[in-house]
Amino acid sequence: MRPNIHPDNYRLVAFKDMSNNDIFISKSTVDTKESIDHEGVNYPLVKLEISRTSHPYYTGKSKLV
């Protein structure tokens, strides 16, 4: 990969699904004011209303009306 192509704030961020408290770590440039300790490491925190672990399409709980 070419060096110096990512922004300076490209780092690991914790995304937390607030509906089921699932946390996953991914790289992002999102600005956050909160942080969280996850598995002994402090990460910037982004709170989500829905994610792959709670969305009905991905969980197989969707219903057709």
Long-range contacts (C-beta under 8 A, 24 or more apart in sequence): 11-44, 12-43, 13-43, 13-44, 13-45, 13-46, 14-38, 14-43, 14-44, 14-45, 14-46, 15-46, 15-48, 15-51, 16-45, 16-46, 16-47, 16-48, 17-48, 17-49, 17-50, 17-51, 17-53, 17-54, 18-47, 18-48, 18-49, 19-49, 19-50, 19-54, 20-53, 20-54, 22-51, 22-53, 22-54, 24-51
